[in-house]
């Protein structure tokens, strides 16, 4: 699918994997709407790639609609990358046998609201706009790439909330792709492993920690680069025969319990 002259939305696009995907989509000829809460980083990246910044909290439907409207006002919306997400780590029960020590239920709800419901909300609204596009020679009107995590399959101790949210993104892949097929819209999901993003911090201590993490990767024994992950994201957008698939990009890692 040719995205030249179209628009693309990348949620969580101001940094990390989202920023790498935004740059690569722009290089393919799309005008990218960077939908993020980080205005400073988002606006700087938008200027760099000649895109547009839209301040979006993916739990806010009106803000998502505004970003979709901003994209369609420029050109047909043909690509969406759902990269916005948060992490949380807490064991399901505490050590003292008290109810108050059990997993924070509001934290669980927040992770699900952002990572899972937010992904679905962007998908349903963006796909609605895509359904108005003129189809290409394959009948395709657009493509969506959802970011999940290997934690969807190999959730570690303390990852109940995070793994639940990411497992939900995996679970929606086939049924939503089936729903969207009648409108000529493809949807795929990419499951990153350990990717070198700002979440690990900076400095000598952070670099030592990342090197230690990399030892658990099958091969190559390092963290993945955002650009390596983004290239697969873009491939699922532009490859017209990629549909309804969940793809691990993880160096062969299988996460241990902790």
Wavefront OBJ file of the C-alpha trace (Angstrom):
o trace
v 0.000 0.000 0.000
v 1.376 3.363 -1.027
v 1.073 5.963 1.728
v 2.629 8.808 -0.263
v 0.462 11.883 0.008
v -1.694 10.408 2.784
v -1.728 11.020 6.527
v -0.742 8.713 9.379
v -1.474 8.915 13.094
v 1.014 7.609 15.646
v -0.156 7.539 19.255
v 2.679 7.744 21.745
v 4.615 9.175 18.823
v 6.720 11.717 20.686
v 9.386 9.277 21.870
v 10.711 5.730 21.712
v 9.129 3.253 19.323
v 6.398 5.700 18.337
v 8.897 8.384 17.333
v 10.905 5.891 15.282
v 7.724 4.772 13.502
v 6.721 8.384 12.866
v 10.072 9.125 11.231
v 9.881 6.058 9.011
v 6.287 6.737 7.950
v 7.272 10.305 7.072
v 10.165 8.942 5.016
v 7.604 6.886 3.074
v 5.768 10.062 2.104
v 3.035 10.367 4.742
v 2.223 13.467 6.771
v 2.345 12.179 10.340
v 0.080 13.349 13.149
v 1.981 12.740 16.375
v -0.675 12.071 19.010
v 0.888 12.285 22.445
v 0.699 14.002 25.823
v 4.301 15.286 25.602
v 3.861 18.598 23.817
v 7.532 19.657 23.885
v 8.872 16.452 22.365
v 5.862 15.999 20.075
v 6.067 19.483 18.603
v 9.830 19.190 18.084
v 9.443 15.896 16.245
v 6.547 17.236 14.177
v 8.741 20.118 13.049
v 11.596 17.724 12.241
v 9.495 15.446 10.018
v 7.148 18.153 8.700
v 4.196 16.621 10.501
v 1.585 17.823 12.972
v 1.370 17.475 16.745
v -1.950 16.731 18.447
v -2.137 16.555 22.224
v -3.966 13.303 22.889
v -4.760 11.306 25.975
v -5.954 7.996 24.540
v -8.501 7.692 27.354
v -10.174 10.852 26.007
v -12.421 10.052 23.051
v -12.899 13.708 22.081
v -9.145 14.224 21.815
v -8.831 11.121 19.627
v -11.599 12.404 17.348
v -9.824 15.772 17.099
v -6.584 14.055 16.034
v -8.418 12.005 13.410
v -10.140 15.154 12.143
v -6.772 16.952 12.007
v -5.347 14.131 9.909
v -8.264 13.908 7.476
v -8.254 17.686 7.003
v -4.766 17.357 5.501
v -5.140 14.226 3.362
v -6.802 10.801 3.471
v -5.886 8.896 6.639
v -4.375 5.583 5.538
v -2.065 4.539 8.386
v -2.392 4.355 12.168
v 0.110 3.120 14.733
v -1.110 2.571 18.292
v 2.029 2.921 20.386
v 0.753 4.789 23.461
v 0.997 2.777 26.659
v 2.153 2.600 30.250
v 3.645 -0.064 32.483
v 2.901 -1.135 36.043
v 4.448 -3.746 38.310
v 2.811 -5.117 41.457
v 2.117 -8.604 42.740
v -1.475 -9.765 42.897
v -1.363 -10.266 46.663
v 0.817 -8.840 49.417
v 2.962 -10.699 51.930
v 0.906 -9.913 55.028
v -2.412 -11.507 54.059
v -4.261 -8.182 54.280
v -6.802 -7.030 51.681
v -5.164 -3.595 51.546
v -1.894 -5.159 50.431
v -3.432 -6.764 47.351
v -2.860 -5.320 43.878
v -4.049 -1.720 43.517
v -7.319 -2.080 41.604
v -7.329 1.525 40.368
v -3.845 1.021 38.937
v -5.093 -2.118 37.169
v -8.027 -0.184 35.699
v -5.727 2.640 34.546
v -3.381 0.278 32.699
v -6.320 -1.422 30.984
v -7.884 1.964 30.153
v -4.754 3.253 28.423
v -3.176 0.163 26.883
v -6.266 -1.774 25.852
v -9.344 0.456 25.744
v -7.311 3.369 24.389
v -5.958 1.182 21.593
v -9.455 0.026 20.689
v -10.898 3.541 20.820
v -8.253 4.875 18.430
v -8.755 1.846 16.189
v -12.533 2.193 15.937
v -12.455 5.946 15.304
v -9.529 5.942 12.866
v -10.993 2.996 10.961
v -14.283 4.857 10.656
v -12.444 7.713 8.928
v -10.473 5.252 6.769
v -13.697 3.617 5.595
v -14.503 6.838 3.683
v -11.290 6.627 1.616
v -11.164 5.628 -2.006
v -9.754 2.090 -2.216
v -6.464 1.351 -3.944
v -5.975 -1.343 -6.592
v -6.199 -4.049 -3.890
v -9.349 -2.526 -2.447
v -7.394 -1.311 0.598
v -8.479 1.885 2.317
v -6.013 1.858 5.190
v -3.951 -0.159 7.643
v -3.531 -0.177 11.420
v -0.589 -1.441 13.467
v -1.153 -2.060 17.171
v 1.773 -2.375 19.563
v 1.544 -5.027 22.247
v 4.416 -6.776 24.081
v 5.929 -10.202 24.580
v 4.468 -9.796 28.083
v 1.173 -10.748 26.450
v 2.601 -14.272 26.214
v 5.437 -14.396 28.780
v 4.112 -12.199 31.570
v 6.472 -11.970 34.515
v 5.817 -11.824 38.243
v 4.138 -8.512 38.993
v 2.905 -7.964 35.436
v -0.737 -8.918 35.916
v -2.065 -5.532 34.806
v 0.401 -4.968 31.990
v 0.123 -8.492 30.597
v -3.683 -8.376 30.802
v -3.751 -5.172 28.770
v -1.284 -6.425 26.181
v -2.953 -9.828 25.974
v -6.196 -8.011 25.219
v -4.547 -6.249 22.273
v -3.436 -9.647 20.951
v -6.931 -11.047 21.483
v -8.635 -8.267 19.530
v -6.352 -8.655 16.500
v -8.224 -11.322 14.555
v -11.816 -10.304 15.343
v -11.151 -6.628 14.632
v -9.275 -7.482 11.419
v -12.282 -9.566 10.413
v -14.636 -6.688 11.259
v -12.585 -4.231 9.208
v -12.057 -6.469 6.197
v -15.398 -5.529 4.658
v -14.203 -1.906 4.591
v -10.843 -2.802 3.063
v -8.838 -2.002 6.200
v -6.014 -4.234 7.426
v -4.930 -4.619 11.057
v -1.837 -6.270 12.501
v -0.203 -6.404 15.927
v 3.505 -6.245 16.719
v 4.860 -7.637 19.994
v 8.209 -6.063 20.907
v 10.663 -7.703 23.243
v 13.254 -5.670 25.150
v 13.602 -2.436 23.193
v 16.029 0.343 24.110
v 13.659 3.216 24.885
v 13.756 6.110 27.414
v 11.929 3.915 29.950
v 15.335 2.571 31.078
v 16.758 6.007 31.832
v 20.187 7.385 30.920
v 23.725 7.249 32.231
v 26.299 4.628 33.173
v 24.025 2.740 35.571
v 21.234 2.550 32.994
v 23.638 1.289 30.328
v 24.917 -1.443 32.664
v 21.344 -2.477 33.450
v 20.441 -2.652 29.741
v 23.540 -4.713 29.000
v 22.544 -7.170 31.736
v 19.013 -7.390 30.318
v 20.423 -8.051 26.866
v 22.148 -11.202 28.080
v 18.739 -12.910 28.308
v 18.018 -12.369 24.608
v 18.573 -15.459 22.468
v 20.406 -13.595 19.684
v 21.640 -10.953 19.230
v 22.361 -10.532 22.938
v 21.306 -6.918 23.278
v 18.222 -4.761 23.488
v 16.484 -4.018 20.231
v 16.685 -0.576 18.663
v 13.465 1.413 18.177
v 14.284 1.650 14.465
v 14.395 -2.142 14.163
v 10.952 -2.418 15.697
v 9.597 0.511 13.669
v 10.665 -1.109 10.398
v 8.360 -4.035 11.142
v 5.560 -1.637 12.083
v 5.923 0.125 8.744
v 6.114 -3.190 6.890
v 2.704 -4.203 8.227
v 1.341 -0.884 6.950
v 2.766 -0.946 3.429
v 2.735 -4.710 2.757
v -0.717 -5.244 1.289
v -0.785 -8.958 2.143
v -0.063 -8.525 5.850
v -3.315 -8.853 7.767
v -4.695 -10.206 11.070
v -1.242 -11.252 12.283
v 0.612 -10.973 15.609
v 4.358 -10.692 15.083
v 7.010 -10.972 17.792
v 10.091 -8.785 17.281
v 12.197 -9.867 20.220
v 15.511 -11.496 19.277
v 13.999 -14.861 20.224
v 13.606 -14.038 23.922
v 11.200 -15.952 26.139
v 10.793 -14.038 29.363
v 11.515 -15.916 32.623
v 9.162 -15.630 35.626
v 11.272 -12.751 37.010
l 1 2 3 4 5 6 7 8 9 10 11 12 13 14 15 16 17 18 19 20 21 22 23 24 25 26 27 28 29 30 31 32 33 34 35 36 37 38 39 40 41 42 43 44 45 46 47 48 49 50 51 52 53 54 55 56 57 58 59 60 61 62 63 64 65 66 67 68 69 70 71 72 73 74 75 76 77 78 79 80 81 82 83 84 85 86 87 88 89 90 91 92 93 94 95 96 97 98 99 100 101 102 103 104 105 106 107 108 109 110 111 112 113 114 115 116 117 118 119 120 121 122 123 124 125 126 127 128 129 130 131 132 133 134 135 136 137 138 139 140 141 142 143 144 145 146 147 148 149 150 151 152 153 154 155 156 157 158 159 160 161 162 163 164 165 166 167 168 169 170 171 172 173 174 175 176 177 178 179 180 181 182 183 184 185 186 187 188 189 190 191 192 193 194 195 196 197 198 199 200 201 202 203 204 205 206 207 208 209 210 211 212 213 214 215 216 217 218 219 220 221 222 223 224 225 226 227 228 229 230 231 232 233 234 235 236 237 238 239 240 241 242 243 244 245 246 247 248 249 250 251 252 253 254 255 256 257 258
